[in-house]
């Protein structure tokens, strides 16, 4: 598919890495490549500095939940940045896919609690966190699942929720297609990444899908931030 076919969300196609019988070697390479991809396009350093760091303290631990951690690179980066700033951040990262758990258990320990679970599992056992985040999760969900995630996020969060996702657009699609073409045979980064863009929202589309208490903001380059914040009294 070319960039011209982006006028509507692709809600039918399924990413190859989500298939239970996908090539395990390609999946492992995909998990590893997420570190580079996210460093270049996801904007989490900016989100950390502008949104998360003001929530943190060197004297009092702040708890953070990452929903759907995938390759585990985002919570590991957040832990590294907080430690470098002398701030206390306790991170729990969950993913329902056991393959993601097996991947992160091969990595050096970063002081993060990785768990095979869903957000609903944590709501059911009464867990709470100061901050709840996700990366590239929203576009995977149909409308009922999106609503459930938002309900769970509010139930789990004491202060702030930040769901960071792609924004569908032709320029980003063309650039990503060209940049990741050399990786097309060895992993799922090229095919699944392009499909992720086709599945992702534009700002007005996401705004129409979420309750009014949620904020939808555009962020460069071609990102959407879906946020919910409780006023601390």
KALINPE-V211493 format. One record per pair of residues at least 12 apart in sequence whose ideal C-beta (glycine too) atoms are under 6 Angstrom apart, sorted by the first residue. I is the first residue (numbers start at 1). J is the second residue. Records with the same first field share a line. If there is no record, write none. Layout:
I: J / J
This chain:
3: 170 / 173 / 174
6: 168 / 170
10: 198 / 199
13: 195
15: 192 / 195
16: 188 / 191 / 192
17: 30 / 188 / 192
26: 187 / 188
29: 186 / 187
30: 187 / 188 / 189
31: 71 / 103
33: 187 / 189
34: 70 / 71 / 73
35: 73
38: 73
42: 135
43: 219 / 223
44: 74
48: 81
51: 162
55: 131
56: 87 / 89
58: 86 / 87
61: 88 / 90
62: 89 / 130
63: 90 / 129 / 130
64: 91 / 131
65: 92 / 129 / 132
66: 93 / 133
67: 119 / 134
68: 95 / 134 / 137
69: 93 / 95
70: 100
72: 104
74: 135
75: 91 / 93 / 112
76: 110
79: 91 / 110 / 112
91: 112
92: 113
93: 112 / 114
94: 115 / 117
96: 118
98: 116
101: 116
119: 152
120: 152
122: 156
123: 152 / 155
128: 158
129: 156
130: 158 / 159
131: 160
132: 153 / 156 / 157 / 161
133: 162
134: 163
135: 164
136: 165
138: 163 / 165
139: 165 / 196 / 199 / 200
159: 230
160: 229
161: 228
162: 227
163: 226
164: 225
165: 224
166: 196 / 197 / 200
167: 222 / 223 / 224
168: 197 / 200 / 202
169: 222
172: 222
173: 197
176: 193
177: 194
180: 193
203: 216 / 218
206: 224
214: 226 / 228
215: 227
